[in-house]
Amino acid sequence: MKGFDMTSYIGYIGTYTKKESKGIYQFTLDTEKKMITDVQLAAKLENPTYIAVSKDKRNLFAVTKNGEQGGITSFSVGTETGTLTKLNSILLDGAPPCYVSVNNINSKVLSANYHTKKLVSYKLNQDGSFNNEISIVNHEGSGPHERQEKSHLHFADFTPDGKYIIVVDLGSDRIITYTNTDDELNEVNSFSAKPGSGPRHITFHPNGKFAYAVTELSSEVIMLYYDAEDGSFKDIQYISTVPEEFREGNDASAVVISSDGKYLYVGNRRHSSIAIYKIDENNGELTFLEWTPTMGNWPRDFVLDPTEEFLVATNEKTDNMTLFSRNKETGRLTLLQSNIKVPEPVCVKFL
């Protein structure tokens, strides 16, 4: 079946719809021909800037804007073609969120809102639609940087064991841990990064003991020790994502780890590159390897394909995606395609 066989995989692209884009786009990665084809509109939606696919591949969730409201829309995914069918949306007053995630059992969705400072938890029906039960936490805080005038939530997702919810607040330089229960969300721990660093996203090592947070404002990766018992973090290492001359105003973006825990990848928007690091298998610390140009401007996001032999990056300001092959042994990337036209691409995910 297309998208579920061993050579062809379906992917989706979340976009801004400020210019030419009409919503969520779909594409096919052919791993034998080593190329991306069939880029097409999958669902009309206003500013679906971030998307998430359920573990069972039956649902896709997208950030949604509708006039003066913002929220999340749920879709069912066609089993053979990946066709998206809208189920329903939940909208709140104010700007739309910037991040959406779903737990492994497809019972709960989270959103983080950069503008309204809200963490929202949504309960799901069996088919993946929303059942209108939500929990909301309003965040407060600030930092020394000019962009840290208030709390700016940029990430909300579940820990690998599903025990906790992790929220990253760029505005207050904090990574906050919440209980993951059916009741109200309760904060149980909080880590403070260097003032003015602006943490954006975080990813966990497969061993569950280490985590890596990328900072947007200072363009660094924070290597963290994670205690799964109490949900606490301890910083071990800070390492730059760009050359020294790009340290100010680079706006680092996404962070991705390989499933074998050997390599970490970080996007640099102004530097238009992906930074590659080798991970020490014993202590989790990072060693910088190289920068790979993304062959476009403003790489907002990127993802490894299901085989992890390819990496796909989105360049928002040049309306293109780039495909790389990936050497699993060395972690290094080789350019395959850079002229894949996609309007205003932001987020990219595979089934």
C-alpha positions in Angstrom: 0.0 0.0 0.0 1.3 3.4 -0.9 2.8 5.1 2.1 2.9 1.9 4.1 5.2 -0.4 2.0 8.9 -0.7 2.3 9.9 1.7 -0.4 7.3 4.6 -0.4 6.3 6.8 2.4 3.7 9.6 2.7 4.5 12.8 4.4 2.7 16.0 5.3 3.7 19.7 5.4 2.1 22.3 7.7 2.3 25.8 6.3 1.6 29.5 6.8 -1.2 30.6 4.5 -0.2 34.3 4.3 0.6 34.2 0.6 0.1 31.3 -1.8 -0.4 28.3 0.5 -3.9 26.8 1.0 -3.3 24.6 4.0 -1.7 21.2 4.6 0.2 19.6 1.8 1.1 15.9 1.1 4.0 14.3 -0.6 5.5 10.9 -1.4 9.1 9.9 -0.6 10.4 7.1 -3.0 13.3 5.5 -1.2 14.4 3.5 -4.2 14.5 6.5 -6.6 15.7 8.7 -3.7 13.3 11.5 -4.5 10.2 13.3 -3.4 7.2 13.5 -5.7 3.5 14.2 -5.8 3.4 17.4 -3.7 -0.3 18.3 -3.5 -2.8 20.0 -1.3 -4.2 17.6 1.2 -6.5 19.8 3.2 -7.6 23.4 3.1 -6.9 25.1 6.4 -5.8 28.5 7.6 -2.3 28.7 9.0 -1.8 25.0 9.9 1.8 25.8 11.0 2.3 22.7 13.1 1.0 19.2 12.7 1.2 15.8 14.5 0.4 12.3 13.4 -0.9 9.7 15.8 1.3 6.6 16.5 -1.3 4.3 14.9 -1.2 6.6 11.7 -5.0 6.9 11.8 -5.2 10.6 12.7 -3.5 13.9 12.0 -3.9 17.0 14.2 -3.2 20.5 12.9 -2.9 24.0 14.4 -5.8 26.0 13.1 -6.7 29.7 12.7 -10.3 30.9 12.0 -10.7 34.7 12.1 -10.0 35.9 15.6 -9.9 32.4 17.0 -7.3 29.6 17.1 -7.1 26.0 18.0 -6.7 22.4 16.7 -8.3 20.5 13.9 -8.5 16.7 13.8 -8.4 14.6 10.6 -8.7 10.9 9.8 -6.0 9.5 7.5 -6.9 7.3 4.6 -5.3 3.9 4.9 -4.0 3.6 1.4 -3.6 7.1 0.0 -3.1 9.1 3.1 -6.2 11.2 2.2 -7.2 13.6 5.0 -10.8 13.8 6.1 -11.7 16.5 8.6 -13.4 15.3 11.8 -13.8 18.4 13.9 -12.1 21.5 15.4 -11.9 23.1 18.8 -11.3 26.9 18.8 -10.6 29.4 21.5 -10.5 33.2 21.3 -7.1 34.6 20.4 -4.1 33.6 18.3 -3.7 30.0 17.3 -1.1 27.8 19.0 2.3 27.0 17.6 2.7 23.4 18.6 0.5 20.3 18.8 1.3 16.8 20.0 -0.7 13.5 20.6 0.0 10.8 23.1 0.8 7.2 22.1 -2.7 5.8 22.9 -4.5 8.5 20.9 -6.5 9.7 23.9 -5.1 13.2 24.5 -3.8 16.1 22.4 -1.7 19.0 23.7 -1.2 22.5 22.3 1.3 25.2 23.3 0.4 28.8 22.5 3.2 31.4 21.9 0.9 34.4 22.0 -1.8 33.6 24.5 0.6 31.8 27.0 -1.8 28.8 27.2 -1.1 25.1 27.6 -4.3 23.3 26.5 -5.0 19.6 26.9 -7.8 18.1 24.7 -9.5 14.7 25.2 -10.2 12.6 22.2 -13.0 10.3 21.2 -12.2 6.8 19.9 -12.2 7.9 16.3 -9.7 10.7 17.0 -12.2 13.6 17.1 -12.3 16.0 20.0 -14.9 15.5 22.7 -14.9 19.1 23.9 -13.2 18.4 27.3 -10.2 20.6 27.7 -7.9 21.7 30.5 -6.1 25.1 30.3 -3.1 26.4 32.1 -2.1 30.1 31.8 1.6 30.7 32.1 3.3 33.8 33.4 6.9 34.9 33.3 9.5 36.9 31.4 13.2 37.1 30.7 16.0 39.6 29.9 15.8 39.4 26.1 13.7 41.9 24.2 11.5 39.1 23.0 10.9 37.8 26.5 8.4 40.5 27.6 6.0 37.7 28.6 5.7 33.9 28.7 5.9 32.4 25.2 5.1 28.7 25.1 6.7 27.0 22.1 6.4 23.2 22.9 4.2 20.8 24.8 4.6 17.1 24.5 4.6 13.8 26.5 7.6 12.2 28.1 8.7 8.9 26.4 7.1 6.9 29.2 3.9 9.0 29.1 4.2 9.8 32.8 4.6 13.5 32.4 3.9 16.4 30.1 6.9 18.7 29.2 6.3 22.4 28.3 9.0 24.7 27.0 8.6 28.4 27.7 10.8 30.6 25.5 9.6 33.7 27.3 10.7 32.7 30.8 13.7 30.4 29.9 11.9 27.5 31.6 11.2 23.9 30.9 8.2 22.9 33.0 7.0 19.4 34.0 3.3 18.6 34.6 1.6 15.5 35.7 -0.2 13.6 32.9 -3.5 12.6 34.4 -7.2 12.9 33.5 -7.5 15.6 36.1 -6.2 19.1 36.0 -2.6 19.7 34.9 -0.4 20.2 37.9 3.2 21.5 37.8 5.6 19.1 39.5 9.0 20.5 38.4 10.7 23.4 36.6 14.1 23.8 35.1 15.6 27.3 34.4 17.9 27.7 31.4 20.5 30.5 31.1 18.7 33.9 31.2 17.9 35.1 27.7 18.6 31.8 26.0 15.0 31.2 25.0 14.5 27.4 24.9 12.2 26.4 22.1 11.9 22.6 21.6 13.2 19.5 23.4 13.8 15.9 22.4 14.6 12.8 24.5 17.4 10.3 24.1 16.0 6.7 23.5 17.5 5.6 26.8 15.1 8.0 28.6 18.0 9.4 30.7 19.1 12.3 28.6 17.3 15.2 26.8 18.3 17.9 24.4 16.7 21.4 24.3 17.4 23.8 21.5 17.4 27.5 22.4 16.1 29.9 19.9 17.6 33.2 21.2 21.1 32.1 22.1 21.3 29.3 19.4 22.6 26.5 21.7 21.7 23.0 22.6 21.4 22.2 26.2 22.3 18.6 27.1 20.2 17.6 30.1 20.0 14.7 32.5 16.4 13.7 33.0 15.1 12.0 36.1 12.0 10.0 35.1 11.0 9.5 38.7 10.2 13.2 39.5 10.3 14.7 36.0 13.3 17.0 36.8 16.1 18.2 34.5 19.7 19.0 35.2 21.9 20.8 32.7 25.2 19.1 31.8 26.4 20.9 28.7 25.7 24.0 26.5 27.0 23.9 22.9 26.5 26.4 20.1 24.4 25.5 17.0 26.2 28.1 14.7 29.6 29.7 14.2 30.5 32.4 16.7 29.6 35.2 14.3 26.0 33.9 14.0 25.4 33.6 17.7 23.2 36.7 17.9 19.9 36.5 16.1 20.2 33.2 14.4 16.9 31.8 15.6 17.6 28.1 16.0 14.6 26.0 15.2 14.0 22.2 15.3 15.9 19.5 17.1 15.8 15.8 16.1 17.6 12.7 17.4 18.2 9.5 15.6 16.4 6.4 17.1 19.8 4.7 17.8 20.7 7.7 20.0 24.0 8.3 18.2 23.3 11.6 16.4 21.5 14.9 17.0 20.4 17.4 14.4 19.5 21.1 14.9 18.0 23.7 12.4 19.5 27.2 12.1 17.2 29.6 10.4 19.4 32.6 9.6 22.5 30.4 9.1 20.3 28.3 6.7 21.9 25.1 7.9 21.5 21.9 9.9 24.0 21.4 12.7 25.1 17.7 13.2 26.4 16.4 16.5 27.7 13.0 17.7 26.3 11.8 21.0 28.6 10.2 23.5 27.0 6.8 24.3 28.1 6.8 27.9 27.4 10.4 29.2 25.2 11.8 26.4 27.4 14.8 25.8 27.6 16.3 22.3 30.5 16.7 19.9 29.9 19.0 16.9 30.5 17.4 13.5 29.5 19.8 10.7 27.0 22.2 9.3 25.0 21.2 6.2 23.4 24.0 4.1 19.6 23.5 3.6 19.7 25.0 0.1 17.1 27.5 1.0 16.2 30.3 3.4 14.9 29.9 7.0 14.8 26.1 7.7 11.9 26.1 10.1 11.7 22.3 10.6 13.0 19.0 9.4 12.3 15.3 10.0 13.9 11.9 9.5 11.9 9.5 7.3 10.8 6.1 8.8 14.0 4.4 7.6 16.1 7.2 8.9 18.1 7.0 5.7 16.7 10.3 4.6 16.1 13.8 6.1 13.6 16.3 4.7 13.9 20.0 5.6 11.5 22.9 5.0 12.7 26.3 4.0 9.9 28.7 4.8 11.2 31.9 3.1 12.2 30.3 -0.2 9.1 28.1 -0.5 11.0 24.8 -0.9 11.8 21.5 0.7 15.2 19.8 0.6 15.8 16.1 0.6 19.1 14.6 1.9 20.3 11.0 2.2 21.7 10.2 5.7 24.6 8.0 6.5 23.6 6.1 9.6 27.2 5.3 10.5 28.6 8.8 10.3 25.4 10.8 10.8 26.3 13.0 7.8 23.9 14.3 5.1 24.2 14.3 1.3 22.1 16.6 -0.9 19.6 14.8 -3.2 16.9 17.4 -4.0 16.5 21.1 -3.3 14.0 22.3 -5.8 10.9 20.8 -4.2 8.4 23.6 -4.4 6.1 24.0 -1.3 4.5 27.3 -0.4 5.4 28.7 3.0 6.4 25.3 4.5 6.9 25.2 8.3 6.4 21.7 9.8 7.0 18.3 8.1 5.9 14.9 9.4 5.8 11.3 8.0 3.1 8.7 8.5 
